[in-house]
Amino acid sequence: MTILSSKNRKIVKDKKYMQWVCDTHPCFVCNLQGRLNYHQIQFHHLQGIHRIGAMIRDDSTGIPICFQHHQELTFKYGERKFWEMLQVDPIDYAKELYIEYKQE
């Protein structure tokens, strides 16, 4: 694990964490829709509401998401619109996952 410093916050880079999330958790969006989907899970770095420029992505703020939903989020709707349509802010779930990982 690497911790980088960017202005006023620390940025976590942890490939083992990203693999743990993808290997052990279902798609966050499918789960919201009442389905447990462990197929083709990818790690999505949440970009936040106010992303400016080419920010370094923080691994501690990522969630598991299936290929289909990742494609929709990235190429069809974009970060803000996708989460607004689902009426959810996934940052709380990302924080819960990282705390769970650190406790293991």
N, C-alpha and C positions, 0 to 999 in steps of 0.2 A: 504494500500500500504506500502511496505517495501523497503527501499533503503539500499543495502549492499555495502560495499566498497571492491574492489578487485584490489590491486596494484594501478594503476593510473586511474581507471574508476569506476563509480558507476553502480551498477546492480539493476535494478528495478524488483521487484516481486509484481505483481498486478493481482489477480484473477478476479477482477471486469473488468479490462481492457481486459483480455483474453476473458471473456464471452461476452463483448460488441463487440469485433471484430467478434467473431463467430456468434453472433445473428444478426448482422446488415450488414455484408458484404458478397459478393459472393466469390467463389473460385478465387484466384488471377490468377491461370493458365488457368482455363476455360475462364475467362474474357479476357485474352490475346488472346485466340483462338476464340473470338467473341461470347461466350455463357455466359449467366448469370446463374450460378448454386449456389443456396443457400442450396443444399441438402447435408447432412452429412459433414458439415464444421467443420474442426479441426484447432487448433492453432498450427502453425509450428514455432518453434524458429529457426531463421536463425543462422547458425553456423559460417558463415564467411569463408573466403578463408584460413585463417591460424589458424584453431582450434588446440589447443595443449592440450592434455590430457582431463581430466574430468572438463571442465570449467562449472561454474555456468551459467545457461542460463538466459539471460536478457529478460524479458517480453516486454520491449519497442522495441525490434527488432524481432517481430514476425508478421506473416501474416496469413490470412485465406486461407485455402487450403482444397479441398474436400478429402474424404477418399481415393479415387482411386489415385489421384495425390500424396497424402502423402505417400501411400504405394510404388508407383513407385520411388519417391524421396528417401525414406528411405532404401528400400530393393533391388531395381533393379539397380538404377544408382548411388546413393550417391549424396551428396549436390553439390559438384563442377560440376560433369558431368551433372547433371540434369539442372542446370541453364545455363551452357555453351550450351547445346543442344537447349535451348529456346532462347539463345542469349539475356539474360536479367539479370540485377542485382537487386534483389528484395529489397535491403536495403533501397533504396529511397522511395519505397512505404511503407515500414514498418515505416520509419520516419514520412511520411505524416500522416499515421493512428494515430500514437501516438500524434502528434501535434493536430490533429482533436479532439481526445479524451480529451486532456488536456484543450481545448478551450470550451468544453461543460460544 
